[in-house]
Amino acid sequence: MRALRDETERFMLRYKFGMDEVITKLSILREEFSQAHAYNPIEHISSRLKSLDSVVDKMRRKGVEPSFEAIRETVTDIAGVRVTCSFVSDAYRIAELLTAQEDVRVIRVKDYIAEPKANGYQSLHLIVEVPVFLSTGAHPVRVEVQIRTIAMDFWASLEHKIYYKYDRVVPGDLLDQLTDAARTAAELDARMERLHRTVHGPPPHARTGPTLA
C-alpha cells in the first residue's frame, strides 16, 4: 500500500510540475511585456490541479478502468492553467507565443471563441505537452490551458455558479438569459477592442484567429 501511495504521489506531482512549467513560461511573457513593451496582453494567470478522486470519478464516467497509463492517455485536464486577457486578439497572440516555444507540443486546440458553445460559452482551449525533468529523466506532461477575455471569464464564472446552484438542471428561461448575456459579453469585447485600437492602434502582429499546428 505504501508503494502504491508513493507511486500515486509521484504521478500527480508530475502534473503539478508540468503546470508550474506552463505558468513559468506565461509569467516570463507577462513580465517581458510589462518591462519591454507599451502594452501587456496578460491580465491574470491562475491554475488548478484536479484531485485524484476527481480523476478516478472521471475515468469511471468514461467507463475506463483507472490505471496510471489509462489516466495519462485519457484525462488531459488534470493540470489546468487559465490566462485572462483584455481583448480577443490578445488571447490568440498569447496562444501563438506559448505554442511557438520549442519544448511545447500542441496536442489539441478547441476554439470556442470562433465557434462558441450552444449556451454562449467562449474560450480558447489548448492541450499542450511539456517536458518535466526529474531525477528519473524527462517526463512529458499534458496541461490544459484556457485563454479568455475578462468578459468571457466573468460570464463563465457566473454560469458555473448557476449550474452548481441548480445541480446542473437549470430552468430554460435562465439558460436563455445566460445565452443572451454571452452575446452581450461578446459585443462588449468587440466594442472595447475597437475603442482600444482607435486610441492605441493595433498591436504588432495582431491576429483575430490562431495559427496553431
C-alpha positions in Angstrom: 0.0 0.0 0.0 2.8 2.4 0.8 4.5 1.7 -2.6 1.2 2.4 -4.3 0.7 5.6 -2.4 4.2 6.7 -3.2 3.7 5.9 -6.9 0.4 7.8 -6.9 2.0 10.9 -5.3 4.9 10.8 -7.8 2.4 10.5 -10.7 0.3 13.5 -9.5 3.5 15.5 -8.7 4.5 15.4 -12.4 1.3 17.2 -13.3 2.0 19.9 -10.7 5.4 20.3 -12.2 4.0 20.4 -15.7 1.5 23.1 -14.6 4.4 25.0 -13.0 6.4 24.9 -16.2 3.5 26.4 -18.2 2.9 29.1 -15.5 6.6 30.0 -15.6 6.5 30.4 -19.4 3.4 32.6 -19.2 4.8 34.6 -16.3 8.0 35.3 -18.3 6.0 36.5 -21.2 3.9 38.7 -18.9 6.9 40.2 -17.2 8.6 40.8 -20.6 5.6 42.7 -21.9 5.5 44.8 -18.7 9.1 45.7 -18.9 9.8 45.9 -22.7 6.5 46.8 -24.3 4.0 49.6 -24.0 1.1 47.1 -23.6 0.7 43.8 -21.6 -1.9 41.4 -23.0 -1.9 39.2 -19.9 -4.2 40.4 -17.1 -4.2 37.4 -14.8 -2.9 33.8 -14.6 -4.5 31.2 -12.4 -4.1 27.4 -12.1 -5.7 24.3 -10.6 -4.8 20.7 -10.1 -7.5 18.0 -10.1 -7.7 15.8 -7.1 -7.0 12.1 -7.6 -10.6 11.3 -6.6 -11.9 13.6 -9.3 -9.7 11.9 -11.9 -10.8 8.5 -10.8 -14.5 9.6 -10.9 -14.0 10.9 -14.5 -12.4 7.6 -15.5 -15.4 5.7 -14.2 -17.9 8.0 -16.0 -15.9 7.3 -19.2 -16.1 3.5 -18.5 -12.3 3.2 -18.4 -10.6 1.1 -15.7 -8.4 3.5 -13.7 -4.6 2.9 -14.2 -1.8 5.3 -14.5 -1.3 4.7 -18.2 -5.0 5.0 -18.9 -5.3 8.2 -16.9 -2.2 9.6 -18.8 -3.8 8.9 -22.1 -7.5 9.7 -21.3 -7.6 12.6 -18.9 -6.0 15.7 -20.4 -7.2 18.3 -17.9 -5.6 17.1 -14.6 -3.4 20.2 -14.7 -5.1 23.4 -15.8 -3.9 26.9 -16.3 -6.2 29.9 -17.1 -5.0 33.1 -18.7 -7.2 36.1 -18.7 -6.6 38.8 -21.3 -8.1 42.2 -22.1 -9.1 41.5 -25.7 -9.8 38.6 -28.1 -6.7 39.3 -30.2 -4.6 39.0 -27.0 -5.9 35.5 -26.4 -4.8 34.4 -29.9 -1.5 36.2 -29.5 -0.7 34.5 -26.2 -1.6 31.1 -27.6 0.8 31.6 -30.5 3.6 32.8 -28.3 3.2 29.9 -25.9 2.9 27.2 -28.6 5.8 28.6 -30.6 8.2 27.6 -27.9 10.4 24.6 -28.9 9.6 22.4 -25.9 5.8 22.9 -26.1 3.9 20.4 -28.2 0.3 21.2 -29.2 -1.9 18.1 -28.7 -5.3 19.7 -29.3 -7.0 23.1 -29.9 -10.6 23.9 -29.3 -11.5 27.4 -30.3 -14.7 28.2 -28.6 -14.2 31.9 -29.4 -14.5 31.4 -33.1 -17.2 28.8 -32.6 -18.9 29.3 -29.2 -20.8 26.5 -27.5 -24.6 26.4 -27.8 -25.0 28.1 -24.4 -22.7 31.0 -25.5 -19.5 29.8 -23.7 -16.4 31.3 -25.2 -12.7 30.5 -24.5 -9.7 29.2 -26.3 -8.7 25.7 -25.0 -5.3 24.2 -25.7 -3.9 20.9 -24.6 -0.1 21.2 -24.6 2.6 18.8 -23.6 5.7 20.0 -21.8 8.7 18.0 -20.6 9.3 17.8 -16.9 12.9 17.0 -15.9 13.2 14.8 -12.8 15.9 12.7 -11.3 14.5 9.8 -13.4 14.7 11.7 -16.6 12.4 13.7 -18.8 8.6 13.0 -18.5 6.1 14.5 -21.0 3.1 16.0 -19.2 -0.1 17.3 -20.7 -1.6 20.6 -19.4 -4.9 22.2 -20.3 -4.5 26.0 -21.0 -7.7 28.1 -21.2 -7.3 31.6 -22.6 -10.2 34.1 -22.5 -11.0 37.7 -22.1 -12.2 39.3 -18.8 -15.8 39.4 -20.1 -15.6 35.7 -21.1 -14.2 34.8 -17.7 -16.9 36.8 -15.8 -19.6 35.0 -17.8 -18.1 31.6 -17.3 -17.8 32.2 -13.5 -21.5 33.2 -13.4 -22.5 30.2 -15.5 -20.6 27.8 -13.2 -22.3 29.2 -10.1 -25.7 28.9 -11.7 -25.2 25.3 -12.8 -23.9 24.5 -9.3 -26.9 26.1 -7.6 -29.3 24.1 -9.7 -27.3 20.9 -9.7 -26.9 21.3 -13.5 -30.7 21.2 -14.1 -31.1 24.9 -14.9 -34.6 26.3 -15.8 -35.0 27.1 -19.5 -35.7 30.8 -19.1 -32.5 31.2 -17.1 -30.5 29.4 -19.8 -31.9 31.7 -22.4 -30.8 34.7 -20.3 -27.3 33.2 -19.9 -27.0 32.8 -23.7 -28.2 36.3 -24.2 -25.7 37.5 -21.7 -22.9 35.7 -23.5 -23.8 37.6 -26.7 -23.8 40.8 -24.8 -20.3 40.0 -23.4 -19.0 39.2 -26.9 -20.4 42.5 -28.2 -18.7 44.3 -25.3 -15.4 42.6 -26.1 -15.6 43.8 -29.7 -16.6 47.3 -28.8 -13.8 47.7 -26.2 -11.2 46.3 -28.6 -12.3 48.8 -31.3 -12.0 51.6 -28.8 -8.6 50.4 -27.7 -7.3 50.3 -31.3 -8.8 53.7 -32.0 -6.6 55.2 -29.2 -3.5 53.0 -29.4 -3.6 51.4 -32.9 -3.4 47.6 -33.4 -0.7 45.7 -31.5 2.2 44.4 -33.6 1.4 41.1 -35.3 -2.2 41.3 -34.1 -4.4 38.4 -35.2 -8.1 37.6 -34.9 -7.6 33.8 -35.0 -5.0 31.2 -34.1 -2.5 29.7 -36.5 -1.6 26.7 -34.4 -0.2 23.4 -35.6 
